[in-house]
Amino acid sequence: MNLRARTVCALNLHVGDIVIPDHGPRRRVTMHRLQGAHPVVVVQYEGIPGASTLYPLSMPILIECDDDAPPIHQERGR
């Protein structure tokens, strides 16, 4: 099984995604929600109980994905 990475906006993270940070170990997302009047994304990671990280909605985040996973957007023939 090969692994590859792709970039998603913080708003599009899902529980179970593995985030590849700029520094430090990779972390699995265990909670993802919106919070506040000017919404931010609140994310908690496996192995860091009770600690939350806040991201702007459109912040790009690098995640791991399987080669076997179906693509989110399929290109149409022209």
DOZATOR-308627 format. One record per residue: x, z negated, y negated of N, C-alpha, C, CB in turn. Coordinates in pm, whole numbers. Each point is the difference from the previous one (the first is absolute). Glycine has a CB too. Example, Ala and Ser with C-alpha at 12.3 -4.5 7.8 and 13.67 -1.06 7.14 Angstrom:
// residues 2
<r><n_u>1319</n_u><n_w>-780</n_w><n_v>569</n_v><ca_u>-89</ca_u><ca_w>0</ca_w><ca_v>-119</ca_v><c_u>90</c_u><c_w>0</c_w><c_v>-120</c_v><cb_u>-189</cb_u><cb_w>-125</cb_w><cb_v>117</cb_v></r>
<r><n_u>154</n_u><n_w>197</n_w><n_v>-222</n_v><ca_u>82</ca_u><ca_w>-6</ca_w><ca_v>-119</ca_v><c_u>-77</c_u><c_w>-73</c_w><c_v>-109</c_v><cb_u>118</cb_u><cb_w>215</cb_w><cb_v>63</cb_v></r>
//
This chain:
// residues 78
<r><n_u>85</n_u><n_w>0</n_w><n_v>117</n_v><ca_u>-85</ca_u><ca_w>0</ca_w><ca_v>-117</ca_v><c_u>89</c_u><c_w>0</c_w><c_v>-123</c_v><cb_u>-185</cb_u><cb_w>-122</cb_w><cb_v>123</cb_v></r>
<r><n_u>164</n_u><n_w>218</n_w><n_v>-209</n_v><ca_u>74</ca_u><ca_w>8</ca_w><ca_v>-125</ca_v><c_u>-78</c_u><c_w>-67</c_w><c_v>-111</c_v><cb_u>109</cb_u><cb_w>212</cb_w><cb_v>74</cb_v></r>
<r><n_u>-38</n_u><n_w>-271</n_w><n_v>-168</n_v><ca_u>-64</ca_u><ca_w>-61</ca_w><ca_v>-116</ca_v><c_u>39</c_u><c_w>77</c_w><c_v>-124</c_v><cb_u>-1</cb_u><cb_w>-225</cb_w><cb_v>111</cb_v></r>
<r><n_u>-90</n_u><n_w>231</n_w><n_v>-204</n_v><ca_u>29</ca_u><ca_w>62</ca_w><ca_v>-128</ca_v><c_u>-63</c_u><c_w>-88</c_w><c_v>-108</c_v><cb_u>10</cb_u><cb_w>236</cb_w><cb_v>101</cb_v></r>
<r><n_u>18</n_u><n_w>-206</n_w><n_v>-224</n_v><ca_u>-52</ca_u><ca_w>-79</ca_w><ca_v>-110</ca_v><c_u>-78</c_u><c_w>90</c_w><c_v>-95</c_v><cb_u>192</cb_u><cb_w>-163</cb_w><cb_v>20</cb_v></r>
<r><n_u>-287</n_u><n_w>102</n_w><n_v>-90</n_v><ca_u>-73</ca_u><ca_w>72</ca_w><ca_v>-103</ca_v><c_u>-33</c_u><c_w>-97</c_w><c_v>-112</c_v><cb_u>-97</cb_u><cb_w>163</cb_w><cb_v>169</cb_v></r>
<r><n_u>68</n_u><n_w>-109</n_w><n_v>-284</n_v><ca_u>-31</ca_u><ca_w>-82</ca_w><ca_v>-117</ca_v><c_u>-150</c_u><c_w>0</c_w><c_v>-23</c_v><cb_u>225</cb_u><cb_w>52</cb_w><cb_v>-103</cb_v></r>
<r><n_u>-280</n_u><n_w>-171</n_w><n_v>81</n_v><ca_u>-142</ca_u><ca_w>-15</ca_w><ca_v>-34</ca_v><c_u>-11</c_u><c_w>-88</c_w><c_v>-124</c_v><cb_u>-70</cb_u><cb_w>26</cb_w><cb_v>244</cb_v></r>
<r><n_u>-41</n_u><n_w>-16</n_w><n_v>-314</n_v><ca_u>-27</ca_u><ca_w>-91</ca_w><ca_v>-112</ca_v><c_u>-36</c_u><c_w>-137</c_w><c_v>58</c_v><cb_u>-80</cb_u><cb_w>192</cb_w><cb_v>-150</cb_v></r>
<r><n_u>107</n_u><n_w>-296</n_w><n_v>74</n_v><ca_u>-30</ca_u><ca_w>-136</ca_w><ca_v>46</ca_v><c_u>-147</c_u><c_w>-14</c_w><c_v>39</c_v><cb_u>182</cb_u><cb_w>-89</cb_w><cb_v>-148</cb_v></r>
<r><n_u>-270</n_u><n_w>159</n_w><n_v>78</n_v><ca_u>-142</ca_u><ca_w>-5</ca_w><ca_v>29</ca_v><c_u>-31</c_u><c_w>51</c_w><c_v>140</c_v><cb_u>-47</cb_u><cb_w>29</cb_w><cb_v>-242</cb_v></r>
<r><n_u>129</n_u><n_w>61</n_w><n_v>295</n_v><ca_u>-25</ca_u><ca_w>63</ca_w><ca_v>130</ca_v><c_u>72</c_u><c_w>-68</c_w><c_v>117</c_v><cb_u>-30</cb_u><cb_w>211</cb_w><cb_v>-121</cb_v></r>
<r><n_u>90</n_u><n_w>-328</n_w><n_v>98</n_v><ca_u>59</ca_u><ca_w>-76</ca_w><ca_v>111</ca_v><c_u>-111</c_u><c_w>-50</c_w><c_v>92</c_v><cb_u>196</cb_u><cb_w>-70</cb_w><cb_v>-145</cb_v></r>
<r><n_u>-164</n_u><n_w>50</n_w><n_v>271</n_v><ca_u>-95</ca_u><ca_w>-53</ca_w><ca_v>98</ca_v><c_u>65</c_u><c_w>-116</c_w><c_v>76</c_v><cb_u>-111</cb_u><cb_w>228</cb_w><cb_v>22</cb_v></r>
<r><n_u>28</n_u><n_w>-317</n_w><n_v>28</n_v><ca_u>50</ca_u><ca_w>-108</ca_w><ca_v>85</ca_v><c_u>67</c_u><c_w>64</c_w><c_v>121</c_v><cb_u>-183</cb_u><cb_w>-163</cb_w><cb_v>-78</cb_v></r>
<r><n_u>302</n_u><n_w>118</n_w><n_v>111</n_v><ca_u>75</ca_u><ca_w>55</ca_w><ca_v>113</ca_v><c_u>106</c_u><c_w>100</c_w><c_v>-41</c_v><cb_u>-199</cb_u><cb_w>-35</cb_w><cb_v>137</cb_v></r>
<r><n_u>194</n_u><n_w>88</n_w><n_v>-261</n_v><ca_u>105</ca_u><ca_w>91</ca_w><ca_v>-48</ca_v><c_u>132</c_u><c_w>-74</c_w><c_v>-7</c_v><cb_u>-168</cb_u><cb_w>133</cb_w><cb_v>-132</cb_v></r>
<r><n_u>277</n_u><n_w>-63</n_w><n_v>161</n_v><ca_u>134</ca_u><ca_w>-58</ca_w><ca_v>-11</ca_v><c_u>63</c_u><c_w>55</c_w><c_v>-127</c_v><cb_u>24</cb_u><cb_w>-23</cb_w><cb_v>253</cb_v></r>
<r><n_u>2</n_u><n_w>-67</n_w><n_v>-348</n_v><ca_u>55</ca_u><ca_w>37</ca_w><ca_v>-130</ca_v><c_u>152</c_u><c_w>-5</c_w><c_v>8</c_v><cb_u>-205</cb_u><cb_w>-88</cb_w><cb_v>-120</cb_v></r>
<r><n_u>270</n_u><n_w>191</n_w><n_v>63</n_v><ca_u>145</ca_u><ca_w>7</ca_w><ca_v>-7</ca_v><c_u>39</c_u><c_w>-30</c_w><c_v>-145</c_v><cb_u>15</cb_u><cb_w>172</cb_w><cb_v>193</cb_v></r>
<r><n_u>31</n_u><n_w>-295</n_w><n_v>-221</n_v><ca_u>33</ca_u><ca_w>-36</ca_w><ca_v>-139</ca_v><c_u>135</c_u><c_w>59</c_w><c_v>-43</c_v><cb_u>-133</cb_u><cb_w>-211</cb_w><cb_v>27</cb_v></r>
<r><n_u>160</n_u><n_w>205</n_w><n_v>-159</n_v><ca_u>129</ca_u><ca_w>46</ca_w><ca_v>-51</ca_v><c_u>114</c_u><c_w>-82</c_w><c_v>59</c_v><cb_u>-111</cb_u><cb_w>73</cb_w><cb_v>-212</cb_v></r>
<r><n_u>87</n_u><n_w>-201</n_w><n_v>235</n_v><ca_u>101</ca_u><ca_w>-87</ca_w><ca_v>60</ca_v><c_u>-71</c_u><c_w>-101</c_w><c_v>89</c_v><cb_u>156</cb_u><cb_w>28</cb_w><cb_v>-200</cb_v></r>
<r><n_u>-86</n_u><n_w>-76</n_w><n_v>301</n_v><ca_u>-60</ca_u><ca_w>-95</ca_w><ca_v>92</ca_v><c_u>-61</c_u><c_w>68</c_w><c_v>121</c_v><cb_u>-44</cb_u><cb_w>-150</cb_w><cb_v>-191</cb_v></r>
<r><n_u>-6</n_u><n_w>68</n_w><n_v>285</n_v><ca_u>-55</ca_u><ca_w>54</ca_w><ca_v>125</ca_v><c_u>-137</c_u><c_w>65</c_w><c_v>-20</c_v><cb_u>128</cb_u><cb_w>-174</cb_w><cb_v>124</cb_v></r>
<r><n_u>-163</n_u><n_w>257</n_w><n_v>-29</n_v><ca_u>-134</ca_u><ca_w>61</ca_w><ca_v>1</ca_v><c_u>-102</c_u><c_w>-107</c_w><c_v>30</c_v><cb_u>93</cb_u><cb_w>224</cb_w><cb_v>73</cb_v></r>
<r><n_u>-211</n_u><n_w>-213</n_w><n_v>-134</n_v><ca_u>-105</ca_u><ca_w>-101</ca_w><ca_v>18</ca_v><c_u>-133</c_u><c_w>66</c_w><c_v>32</c_v><cb_u>121</cb_u><cb_w>-154</cb_w><cb_v>-157</cb_v></r>
<r><n_u>-197</n_u><n_w>92</n_w><n_v>248</n_v><ca_u>-134</ca_u><ca_w>48</ca_w><ca_v>36</ca_v><c_u>-103</c_u><c_w>-66</c_w><c_v>-92</c_v><cb_u>70</cb_u><cb_w>35</cb_w><cb_v>242</cb_v></r>
<r><n_u>-163</n_u><n_w>46</n_w><n_v>-294</n_v><ca_u>-105</ca_u><ca_w>-49</ca_w><ca_v>-90</ca_v><c_u>-103</c_u><c_w>-78</c_w><c_v>82</c_v><cb_u>35</cb_u><cb_w>195</cb_w><cb_v>-159</cb_v></r>
<r><n_u>-65</n_u><n_w>-320</n_w><n_v>119</n_v><ca_u>-100</ca_u><ca_w>-81</ca_w><ca_v>70</ca_v><c_u>-126</c_u><c_w>-23</c_w><c_v>-83</c_v><cb_u>185</cb_u><cb_w>-111</cb_w><cb_v>122</cb_v></r>
<r><n_u>-178</n_u><n_w>138</n_w><n_v>-254</n_v><ca_u>-118</ca_u><ca_w>-10</ca_w><ca_v>-85</ca_v><c_u>17</c_u><c_w>95</c_w><c_v>-118</c_v><cb_u>-40</cb_u><cb_w>-241</cb_w><cb_v>68</cb_v></r>
<r><n_u>-71</n_u><n_w>304</n_w><n_v>-107</n_v><ca_u>2</ca_u><ca_w>97</ca_w><ca_v>-110</ca_v><c_u>-134</c_u><c_w>-11</c_w><c_v>-72</c_v><cb_u>159</cb_u><cb_w>158</cb_w><cb_v>123</cb_v></r>
<r><n_u>-157</n_u><n_w>-187</n_w><n_v>-254</n_v><ca_u>-125</ca_u><ca_w>-10</ca_w><ca_v>-75</ca_v><c_u>25</c_u><c_w>28</c_w><c_v>-147</c_v><cb_u>-89</cb_u><cb_w>-166</cb_w><cb_v>164</cb_v></r>
<r><n_u>-19</n_u><n_w>195</n_w><n_v>-238</n_v><ca_u>5</ca_u><ca_w>17</ca_w><ca_v>-144</ca_v><c_u>-34</c_u><c_w>-132</c_w><c_v>-66</c_v><cb_u>-63</cb_u><cb_w>243</cb_w><cb_v>18</cb_v></r>
<r><n_u>120</n_u><n_w>-268</n_w><n_v>-136</n_v><ca_u>-26</ca_u><ca_w>-126</ca_w><ca_v>-69</ca_v><c_u>8</c_u><c_w>22</c_w><c_v>-150</c_v><cb_u>92</cb_u><cb_w>-131</cb_w><cb_v>195</cb_v></r>
<r><n_u>-179</n_u><n_w>64</n_w><n_v>-270</n_v><ca_u>10</ca_u><ca_w>-6</ca_w><ca_v>-145</ca_v><c_u>-88</c_u><c_w>98</c_w><c_v>-74</c_v><cb_u>226</cb_u><cb_w>-76</cb_w><cb_v>34</cb_v></r>
<r><n_u>-244</n_u><n_w>47</n_w><n_v>-163</n_v><ca_u>-80</ca_u><ca_w>85</ca_w><ca_v>-87</ca_v><c_u>71</c_u><c_w>134</c_w><c_v>-24</c_v><cb_u>-99</cb_u><cb_w>-204</cb_w><cb_v>-110</cb_v></r>
<r><n_u>232</n_u><n_w>199</n_w><n_v>94</n_v><ca_u>82</ca_u><ca_w>120</ca_w><ca_v>-1</ca_v><c_u>64</c_u><c_w>2</c_w><c_v>137</c_v><cb_u>44</cb_u><cb_w>0</cb_w><cb_v>-256</cb_v></r>
<r><n_u>-105</n_u><n_w>71</n_w><n_v>351</n_v><ca_u>36</ca_u><ca_w>-18</ca_w><ca_v>142</ca_v><c_u>148</c_u><c_w>21</c_w><c_v>30</c_v><cb_u>-229</cb_u><cb_w>74</cb_w><cb_v>54</cb_v></r>
<r><n_u>277</n_u><n_w>-159</n_w><n_v>34</n_v><ca_u>131</ca_u><ca_w>15</ca_w><ca_v>63</ca_v><c_u>-22</c_u><c_w>-12</c_w><c_v>150</c_v><cb_u>125</cb_u><cb_w>-95</cb_w><cb_v>-203</cb_v></r>
<r><n_u>-32</n_u><n_w>146</n_w><n_v>280</n_v><ca_u>-6</ca_u><ca_w>-9</ca_w><ca_v>145</ca_v><c_u>79</c_u><c_w>-124</c_w><c_v>42</c_v><cb_u>-23</cb_u><cb_w>253</cb_w><cb_v>26</cb_v></r>
<r><n_u>-41</n_u><n_w>-339</n_w><n_v>52</n_v><ca_u>65</ca_u><ca_w>-120</ca_w><ca_v>52</ca_v><c_u>32</c_u><c_w>25</c_w><c_v>146</c_v><cb_u>-123</cb_u><cb_w>-153</cb_w><cb_v>-163</cb_v></r>
<r><n_u>249</n_u><n_w>138</n_w><n_v>200</n_v><ca_u>45</ca_u><ca_w>28</ca_w><ca_v>136</ca_v><c_u>72</c_u><c_w>-123</c_w><c_v>55</c_v><cb_u>22</cb_u><cb_w>248</cb_w><cb_v>-50</cb_v></r>
<r><n_u>-52</n_u><n_w>-283</n_w><n_v>175</n_v><ca_u>76</ca_u><ca_w>-102</ca_w><ca_v>71</ca_v><c_u>68</c_u><c_w>66</c_w><c_v>119</c_v><cb_u>-160</cb_u><cb_w>-185</cb_w><cb_v>-74</cb_v></r>
<r><n_u>279</n_u><n_w>137</n_w><n_v>106</n_v><ca_u>80</ca_u><ca_w>57</ca_w><ca_v>107</ca_v><c_u>19</c_u><c_w>-99</c_w><c_v>113</c_v><cb_u>116</cb_u><cb_w>145</cb_w><cb_v>-166</cb_v></r>
<r><n_u>-100</n_u><n_w>-90</n_w><n_v>287</n_v><ca_u>29</ca_u><ca_w>-78</ca_w><ca_v>119</ca_v><c_u>133</c_u><c_w>-74</c_w><c_v>-19</c_v><cb_u>-129</cb_u><cb_w>164</cb_w><cb_v>145</cb_v></r>
<r><n_u>135</n_u><n_w>-289</n_w><n_v>-103</n_v><ca_u>123</ca_u><ca_w>-76</ca_w><ca_v>-9</ca_v><c_u>20</c_u><c_w>-73</c_w><c_v>-131</c_v><cb_u>94</cb_u><cb_w>163</cb_w><cb_v>154</cb_v></r>
<r><n_u>-185</n_u><n_w>-141</n_w><n_v>-250</n_v><ca_u>9</ca_u><ca_w>-71</ca_w><ca_v>-129</ca_v><c_u>-137</c_u><c_w>-62</c_w><c_v>-24</c_v><cb_u>178</cb_u><cb_w>160</cb_w><cb_v>-94</cb_v></r>
<r><n_u>-212</n_u><n_w>-270</n_w><n_v>164</n_v><ca_u>-134</ca_u><ca_w>-58</ca_w><ca_v>-12</ca_v><c_u>-29</c_u><c_w>-52</c_w><c_v>-141</c_v><cb_u>13</cb_u><cb_w>-60</cb_w><cb_v>241</cb_v></r>
<r><n_u>-131</n_u><n_w>94</n_w><n_v>-291</n_v><ca_u>-46</ca_u><ca_w>-50</ca_w><ca_v>-129</ca_v><c_u>59</c_u><c_w>69</c_w><c_v>-121</c_v><cb_u>-29</cb_u><cb_w>-211</cb_w><cb_v>112</cb_v></r>
<r><n_u>131</n_u><n_w>292</n_w><n_v>-98</n_v><ca_u>61</ca_u><ca_w>69</ca_w><ca_v>-114</ca_v><c_u>-70</c_u><c_w>134</c_w><c_v>-21</c_v><cb_u>222</cb_u><cb_w>-113</cb_w><cb_v>44</cb_v></r>
<r><n_u>-264</n_u><n_w>137</n_w><n_v>-167</n_v><ca_u>-67</ca_u><ca_w>125</ca_w><ca_v>-35</ca_v><c_u>87</c_u><c_w>81</c_w><c_v>-95</c_v><cb_u>-225</cb_u><cb_w>-108</cb_w><cb_v>32</cb_v></r>
<r><n_u>220</n_u><n_w>239</n_w><n_v>-18</n_v><ca_u>70</ca_u><ca_w>90</ca_w><ca_v>-91</ca_v><c_u>-105</c_u><c_w>82</c_w><c_v>-72</c_v><cb_u>207</cb_u><cb_w>10</cb_w><cb_v>150</cb_v></r>
<r><n_u>-193</n_u><n_w>4</n_w><n_v>-283</n_v><ca_u>-95</ca_u><ca_w>76</ca_w><ca_v>-80</ca_v><c_u>62</c_u><c_w>133</c_w><c_v>-39</c_v><cb_u>-104</cb_u><cb_w>-213</cb_w><cb_v>-87</cb_v></r>
<r><n_u>26</n_u><n_w>321</n_w><n_v>104</n_v><ca_u>45</ca_u><ca_w>134</ca_w><ca_v>-36</ca_v><c_u>-105</c_u><c_w>67</c_w><c_v>-89</c_v><cb_u>132</cb_u><cb_w>19</cb_w><cb_v>215</cb_v></r>
<r><n_u>-89</n_u><n_w>65</n_w><n_v>-311</n_v><ca_u>-97</ca_u><ca_w>84</ca_w><ca_v>-71</ca_v><c_u>-64</c_u><c_w>97</c_w><c_v>99</c_v><cb_u>133</cb_u><cb_w>-19</cb_w><cb_v>-217</cb_v></r>
<r><n_u>-256</n_u><n_w>62</n_w><n_v>190</n_v><ca_u>-73</ca_u><ca_w>87</ca_w><ca_v>93</ca_v><c_u>79</c_u><c_w>126</c_w><c_v>37</c_v><cb_u>-212</cb_u><cb_w>-86</cb_w><cb_v>-97</cb_v></r>
<r><n_u>279</n_u><n_w>146</n_w><n_v>2</n_v><ca_u>65</ca_u><ca_w>129</ca_w><ca_v>24</ca_v><c_u>148</c_u><c_w>-10</c_w><c_v>36</c_v><cb_u>-163</cb_u><cb_w>97</cb_w><cb_v>-157</cb_v></r>
<r><n_u>213</n_u><n_w>-217</n_w><n_v>183</n_v><ca_u>142</ca_u><ca_w>-15</ca_w><ca_v>34</ca_v><c_u>30</c_u><c_w>68</c_w><c_v>134</c_v><cb_u>10</cb_u><cb_w>-218</cb_w><cb_v>-128</cb_v></r>
<r><n_u>91</n_u><n_w>306</n_w><n_v>131</n_v><ca_u>36</ca_u><ca_w>66</ca_w><ca_v>126</ca_v><c_u>73</c_u><c_w>-97</c_w><c_v>93</c_v><cb_u>14</cb_u><cb_w>220</cb_w><cb_v>-119</cb_v></r>
<r><n_u>-56</n_u><n_w>-222</n_w><n_v>245</n_v><ca_u>60</ca_u><ca_w>-89</ca_w><ca_v>101</ca_v><c_u>33</c_u><c_w>85</c_w><c_v>122</c_v><cb_u>-131</cb_u><cb_w>-203</cb_w><cb_v>-85</cb_v></r>
<r><n_u>251</n_u><n_w>181</n_w><n_v>139</n_v><ca_u>46</ca_u><ca_w>74</ca_w><ca_v>117</ca_v><c_u>-43</c_u><c_w>-73</c_w><c_v>127</c_v><cb_u>197</cb_u><cb_w>91</cb_w><cb_v>-130</cb_v></r>
<r><n_u>-263</n_u><n_w>-20</n_w><n_v>222</n_v><ca_u>-44</ca_u><ca_w>-59</ca_w><ca_v>126</ca_v><c_u>49</c_u><c_w>84</c_w><c_v>117</c_v><cb_u>-203</cb_u><cb_w>-97</cb_w><cb_v>-113</cb_v></r>
<r><n_u>214</n_u><n_w>32</n_w><n_v>231</n_v><ca_u>34</ca_u><ca_w>71</ca_w><ca_v>124</ca_v><c_u>-126</c_u><c_w>61</c_w><c_v>58</c_v><cb_u>192</cb_u><cb_w>-157</cb_w><cb_v>45</cb_v></r>
<r><n_u>-177</n_u><n_w>271</n_w><n_v>22</n_v><ca_u>-113</ca_u><ca_w>58</ca_w><ca_v>74</ca_v><c_u>55</c_u><c_w>72</c_w><c_v>123</c_v><cb_u>-138</cb_u><cb_w>25</cb_w><cb_v>-213</cb_v></r>
<r><n_u>56</n_u><n_w>-17</n_w><n_v>317</n_v><ca_u>38</ca_u><ca_w>68</ca_w><ca_v>125</ca_v><c_u>-9</c_u><c_w>151</c_w><c_v>-18</c_v><cb_u>-79</cb_u><cb_w>-196</cb_w><cb_v>135</cb_v></r>
<r><n_u>163</n_u><n_w>268</n_w><n_v>-60</n_v><ca_u>-14</ca_u><ca_w>145</ca_w><ca_v>4</ca_v><c_u>-129</c_u><c_w>40</c_w><c_v>69</c_v><cb_u>249</cb_u><cb_w>24</cb_w><cb_v>3</cb_v></r>
<r><n_u>-297</n_u><n_w>-110</n_w><n_v>88</n_v><ca_u>-120</ca_u><ca_w>32</ca_w><ca_v>77</ca_v><c_u>-129</c_u><c_w>-20</c_w><c_v>-80</c_v><cb_u>125</cb_u><cb_w>-65</cb_w><cb_v>204</cb_v></r>
<r><n_u>-117</n_u><n_w>-6</n_w><n_v>-317</n_v><ca_u>-121</ca_u><ca_w>-27</ca_w><ca_v>-79</ca_v><c_u>-51</c_u><c_w>128</c_w><c_v>-64</c_v><cb_u>80</cb_u><cb_w>-234</cb_w><cb_v>-44</cb_v></r>
<r><n_u>-212</n_u><n_w>253</n_w><n_v>41</n_v><ca_u>-54</ca_u><ca_w>120</ca_w><ca_v>-63</ca_v><c_u>22</c_u><c_w>-3</c_w><c_v>-150</c_v><cb_u>-172</cb_u><cb_w>17</cb_w><cb_v>181</cb_v></r>
<r><n_u>199</n_u><n_w>99</n_w><n_v>-243</n_v><ca_u>21</ca_u><ca_w>2</ca_w><ca_v>-144</ca_v><c_u>-129</c_u><c_w>-34</c_w><c_v>-74</c_v><cb_u>180</cb_u><cb_w>172</cb_w><cb_v>29</cb_v></r>
<r><n_u>-166</n_u><n_w>-236</n_w><n_v>-144</n_v><ca_u>-118</ca_u><ca_w>-38</ca_w><ca_v>-78</ca_v><c_u>-62</c_u><c_w>124</c_w><c_v>-64</c_v><cb_u>99</cb_u><cb_w>-229</cb_w><cb_v>-45</cb_v></r>
<r><n_u>-15</n_u><n_w>313</n_w><n_v>-10</n_v><ca_u>-50</ca_u><ca_w>122</ca_w><ca_v>-65</ca_v><c_u>51</c_u><c_w>120</c_w><c_v>77</c_v><cb_u>-8</cb_u><cb_w>-113</cb_w><cb_v>-226</cb_v></r>
<r><n_u>-84</n_u><n_w>189</n_w><n_v>284</n_v><ca_u>41</ca_u><ca_w>118</ca_w><ca_v>73</ca_v><c_u>-5</c_u><c_w>120</c_w><c_v>-93</c_v><cb_u>-84</cb_u><cb_w>-97</cb_w><cb_v>217</cb_v></r>
<r><n_u>186</n_u><n_w>181</n_w><n_v>-210</n_v><ca_u>2</ca_u><ca_w>120</ca_w><ca_v>-83</ca_v><c_u>-92</c_u><c_w>106</c_w><c_v>59</c_v><cb_u>235</cb_u><cb_w>-52</cb_w><cb_v>-73</cb_v></r>
<r><n_u>-305</n_u><n_w>120</n_w><n_v>-13</n_v><ca_u>-90</ca_u><ca_w>107</ca_w><ca_v>44</ca_v><c_u>75</c_u><c_w>132</c_w><c_v>-4</c_v><cb_u>-202</cb_u><cb_w>-125</cb_w><cb_v>-84</cb_v></r>
<r><n_u>168</n_u><n_w>213</n_w><n_v>177</n_v><ca_u>60</ca_u><ca_w>132</ca_w><ca_v>3</ca_v><c_u>-40</c_u><c_w>80</c_w><c_v>-123</c_v><cb_u>0</cb_u><cb_w>-7</cb_w><cb_v>250</cb_v></r>
<r><n_u>90</n_u><n_w>88</n_w><n_v>-299</n_v><ca_u>-30</ca_u><ca_w>79</ca_w><ca_v>-121</ca_v><c_u>-16</c_u><c_w>143</c_w><c_v>34</c_v><cb_u>125</cb_u><cb_w>-159</cb_w><cb_v>-138</cb_v></r>
//
